């Protein structure tokens, strides 16, 4: 498939995804901070609804062979998933954004996000292609497999049909979501609207990406580090995921322009250094874990992969520690004074 075809197919998902991310102000770092520090769950409910829609939608696509969709489950590198997930969660607190956030926020003029993105790309590249490749291989040498040879998902691990896991999970998650009141984050879309739209986009990503051989749905890791490796191997190294993420800021720009939210945000020198180093740590830890908050938390959890479930749990634990160290430990910083830079 040519680069032009990859770019067009990447834009088919990347543009509306960037638009929706901007309109919802979705950021996993913000979602975890809101829950841990402020006890507010609007963003978590938005994520939960998007995951629920994808979990059911993906199972239907596979059940009825729609679009020839198949899932490329991330291997269960248990040590890498725990360590990588934990340090990713910790790092994104200091980066002030998650992996998707740093891509789409560039579209509304956030130069701090761009600095973090540079660090993320270099960190991912260092583990997957560069001088730290030995570290990634060492941590990913501990792999949990099933004797049946099947992908390591929750249904396969306990030996039941996928719907016997999805149905009770959908009931529990749906019950929690129905208990939530209408609301939005930073005057964005209501979490019910945003979660439904993002869930549909995430489901369609499996169909659109399938002809390219990507077979992961929406993802950031695996597409971002290629922009660094491109300087060594040429543009042929780029894949569908690379063009998906490249389209995110353009979709976000359209949303910000329509909502009159375009504004330049330039961090000071100390913040720039912190964001770059935190982005670097995010890229390293995400590559070790085999995915970030998007590849595991947004796309991987709906596949019920144990690798994604484990990495997502440890990402939350890392984010909890980061928020405690940065915001909750010191009584000199009133929680009401914590500012958010969308």
N, C-alpha and C positions, 0 to 999 in steps of 0.2 A: 504494500500500500504506500502511495506517495506521501510526502510530507504535507502537500496541499490537502489531500483527502483526510489525513490525520488531524490537520488544523481545523478543517470544517466540522468534522465529527466531534472534536474536542469543544469547539465553540457552541455546538448544539446543546450541550449540557452546561458548559462553563459560563456562558452568558446569562442564562436564566438563574443559574445557581448563585453567581455573583450578585445578581440583582436581588434575589431573595435573601441572601445573607446580609446585604446592606439594609434591606427593609426591615429585617427582624433584629438587626444588631447582634446577631448570634456570635458568640465566642464561648468556647468551652471553659476558658479561664474565667470569664465573667460569670458563667453559669455556676461553676464550683465556688467562686468567691461569694456570689450572692447567697448560695445555700449555706456555706460554712460560716461566713462572717455576719450576714444580715438575716439569715433564716428565711430568705425569699426563694421561691421555687419556680418562678415564671419561666426562666430559660431551661431549667431541667425538664419541665413539663413539655416545652416545645421540642426538646431533644427526644424525650420519651415518645411523643406522638410520631415524630419523624421515623424513629426506630421501629415503632409498631407497624406503621404503614409499610415500611420496607420489608419487615420480617414476613408479613402476610403476603405482600405483593411478590416478593422474590420466590416464596414457596409456590405460589400460583403459577408463576412463569415457568418454574422447573417442572411442576406437576403436569402441566399441559403442553410442555415443550414449546413455549411461545418465544419466538426470536432465537431459538437455539441456545438459550442462556444456560451456561454452566458456571459453577463457582470454583474459583481457584483459592482454596482455603489456605491461609497462612499456616505453615507448619507450627506445631506446638513446641517451640523452643522455650521451655518453662522458665529457666533461669533468665534468659534474655528478656522474656515478656515481663517478668517481675521487676528486674533491675532497670531495663529500658523504660518501662511504663512509669515506674516510680520517679526516676530522675527527669522524665519528660514533664510529668505533672509539676514537679518542684521548679523546673526551669521556666515553664510558661508563666508562672506567677511573676517572676522577675523580668520576663520578656514583655509582660503586659499584653499578651495575646497568644492564641493557639496557632497551629500551622495553617489553617484556612484563613484565620483573621489577618495574618500578616500579608497574605496575598490580596484579599479583597479590599483591605483598608488602604492599600496603596492607591486604589481607584478614587478615593475621596481626599487625597492629598496628605495622608499621614506618612511623613518621612521617617518617623520612628519605626513604623511597621516595615518600611523598606529596609532599614538598617538591620532589623531582626531577621528579615527574609534573607538577606545576604549571608548572615551568620548561619541560618538554618541550612541554606543550600550548601555551604562549605562543610558544615558538620555532617550532613547526610553523605556528601561526596567522599569525605575522609574515611567513613566507615565502609562504604560500598565499593569505592574505587581507589581511594588514596592511601595515605600512610597508616591509617588505623584499621585497615581491612583485617589485620590479624586479630584485633580485639573483637570485632564482630564475629569472626569465625570461631574464636575461642568460646565466647558466651553462647553462641548458637549451636555449640557441639552437643549440648544436653537437650535431646529431642525426645518427647513423649510420643509414642506411636501406638496404634491399635493392632492386635494380633490379626484382625481381619484384613488389615491393609487399607481400610477405609479412611477418609479424611477425619481428623480428630475434631468432631463436633459433639455437642452435648447429646443429641439423639443417638449418634453412633456409639458414643461411649457407654450409654446405658442400654443400648440395644433395642430401641423402640422407633416407631415411625415418627417422622419429623412433626406431624400434626399433633401427636400426643404430647409434644413439648410446647408447640406453638400455641395451641388452644388454651391451656391453663395459664401460660404466661400472658397471653393476650387478655384474658379475663382479669388477671391481677393488675396488669398495667393499665387496662382500660378503666377498672374500678378506681385506681389512684388518679387517673387523668380526669375522670368525671367529677371527682371531689374538688378539683381545682376551679377557682373562680376565674372569670375572664380577666385578662390583663396583658400588658406588654412591657417590654424593657426599653427604656429611653425613648418612649413615644413611638416605638416601632409597631409592626403588625401585632395584632393579638396572637398569643401563643398558639391558639387553635388553628387559625388561618396559616400562620407561618409553619407550624409543624406539619400540617397536611400538605402544603405546597412543597416543602423541602423533602418530605417523604416520597411524594410522587416523582420529583426530579431524581432523587436517589434511586428509585426503582427503575425509572427509564434509563438511567446511566448504564445499567447492566445490559440492556438491549442495544443501546447505541455503541457501547464499547466492545461488544462481543465480536464483530467482524474484524476488529483490529488486533485481536489476540490478547487484549488487556485482561478481561475476565475478572476484574476486581470491583467494578462499580466505581463510585467516587473515591479518589485517593490522592494524597499529596506526596507521600514517600514513594519513591519509584518513578516520580515524574519531575521532581525538583532538582535533585542532585545531578540529573542529566545535563542541566544547563551549565554546570561546571565542567563535566566530562566532555561536553561538546567542543571545548577548546583543544582537547587532545584527540578525539575521535571523529570530529566533524558533526554536522547536524543530523546525520543518520542515526545517532544514538537516541534522539528524541522519540517519544512514544505518545500514545493517546493521552495519558495522564499529564504529560508535559504541556500539551496544548489545552487541556482542560483547565489547569491552574493558570495558564497564561491568559485565558479568557476571563477569569474571575474579576480582576480589577476593571476590565472594560464594562462588565455587567454592573459592577458596583458603581462605576462612574455614572452610568446612565441613571441609576436609582438615586444617587446623591444629587445629580444635576436636576432631576425632576423634583426632588424634595428640597431643593435649595440648601443642601448640606455640604456643598463643596467648600473646603477651606484648607489652607496649608497649615500643617502642624509640624513644626521643626523642633526636635528635642535639643536640650542643652548638651554640652560636651560630656558631662558625667552620665547623663541618661543615655546618650548615644553609645558610650562604651558598655554600660550595663546591658542595654538591649542587644548589642552585637554579641557579647559573650553569652548571654542567656539564649539567644537564637542559635549560637554555635552548639551549646549544650543540648538544646532541643533537637537539632538535627542529628547529633551523635546518638542521643538516647532513642529517638524515634527509629533510626536505621537499625539500631541494636534490637529493638522490640519488634521489628518487622512491620511497623506501622505507627501512626500517630493517633491523635484524638479523632481524626476523620477516618483513616483506613481501618482502625480498630473500633473506635467508639460509635461512629456514625454508620459505617458500611459493614464492618466485620461482625459486630454484635447481632445484626439481623440474620447473619448466616449461622449463628449459634456456635461459632468456632471457639473452642476452649482457649486458643491463643488470644483471640480478641477479647473474650470475657475476662481473662486474667489480666491482660495489659490494661484494660479499661478500669478495672478495680484498683490496680496499683497506680494508675495515673491519678485517680481521685485521691488516693492516700498521699501521694506526693504533693498534690495541690493543697490538700489539707495542711500538711506540714509547712508548705511555703506560705500559705495565708496566715498560719499561726505565727511563724517567725517574722513575717513582714508587717502584719497588721494587728494581730491579736495579743501578742506577747507584751508589747509596750503600752502601758496605760497612758502615756503622753500623747497618743494619737487616738482621739475619739473616733469611733467607728463611723459616726455621721459625717466626719470630715474627709473620709476616703473618697478621692476623685477618680472618675473613670474617663479615659480618653478614647472615645469611639472612633 
